[in-house]
Amino acid sequence: MSIISKMRALITLGEGMSRGISELTVSDDPLSLFADWFESAKRAGLALPEAMTVATANANGLPSARMMLLKDFGSEGFVFYTNYESRKALDLQENPQAALVFHWPALQRQIRVEGRVERISTEESAAYFRTRPRGSCIGAWSSKQSSTLDSRAALEQRFRDYERRFDRGEIPLPPFWGGFRVIPDCVEFWQGRINRLHDRIRYTREGNHWRIERLYP
Ligand SMILES: Cc1cc2nc3c(=O)[nH]c(=O)nc-3n(C[C@H](O)[C@H](O)[C@H](O)COP(=O)(O)O)c2cc1C
């Protein structure tokens, strides 16, 4: 990290800790506050600010959670990419609801998102897939994500087989791989403050607008 990025990170850190958030002045729209906070996390030079926990539950309500990378967000929601036959994807097929958690400890910030989940279009997944490094594309073809695997060697053999199959030209989108979008119904912003009197501001979707409330920490 250069001296300038280090100084920027320290300034952002200072801003995060000294400034609380108020239900009276926050943006009407949680996506715009999310964009501000995400920008601050990037400016602060945090490692993987786009890393988030994605929690799902199956039809019996059995929860499971894992880390994922946020690849896109906007007024429509939060997008991540994965294998459509993985455990999380099977959970989402049975129960299309998820919760996301972002945690940026250096800024004392946490964001929680809850909402309905849908698959994004094949065109959108294909457009993203084309931007991935070739090795990651072959990796996606090679992995039967979340299934049991006899040995590391078997996985590496599958990788070599797909490398041969796609030895030239564009690698197509695997039919079992793509994006999910979490369409938020609820987004909560947590800002650490002194004496554990943290700020918690929760947005809840109500038709075309968002209800904004402060919660006890
Ligand atoms: C920081 C981090 C980021 C990850 N990002 C992704 C991702 O974007 N997509 C993905 O399928 N798995 C990602 N993984 C792997 C998942 O955590 C998980 O192991 C995998 O998706 C299988 O989860 P499942 O069996 O619950 O479906 C990531 C792991 C880590 C530690």
The ligand as an ORCA input file, in Angstrom:
! r2SCAN-3c Opt
* xyz 0 1
  C     -13.726    -14.929      0.938
  C     -14.457    -16.035      0.229
  C     -15.187    -15.737     -0.908
  C     -15.895    -16.732     -1.586
  N     -16.623    -16.396     -2.687
  C     -17.343    -17.347     -3.299
  C     -18.173    -16.983     -4.417
  O     -18.269    -15.806     -4.820
  N     -18.865    -17.988     -5.027
  C     -18.836    -19.289     -4.585
  O     -19.509    -20.149     -5.167
  N     -18.077    -19.638     -3.525
  C     -17.342    -18.701     -2.879
  N     -16.568    -19.051     -1.797
  C     -16.643    -20.455     -1.300
  C     -17.892    -20.595     -0.394
  O     -17.637    -20.060      0.885
  C     -18.372    -22.056     -0.249
  O     -17.304    -22.868      0.185
  C     -18.906    -22.630     -1.571
  O     -19.652    -21.679     -2.296
  C     -19.787    -23.853     -1.285
  O     -20.837    -23.473     -0.423
  P     -22.163    -24.375     -0.248
  O     -21.713    -25.796     -0.111
  O     -22.811    -23.876      1.002
  O     -23.017    -24.160     -1.468
  C     -15.857    -18.073     -1.113
  C     -15.085    -18.385      0.033
  C     -14.407    -17.376      0.680
  C     -13.605    -17.734      1.922
*
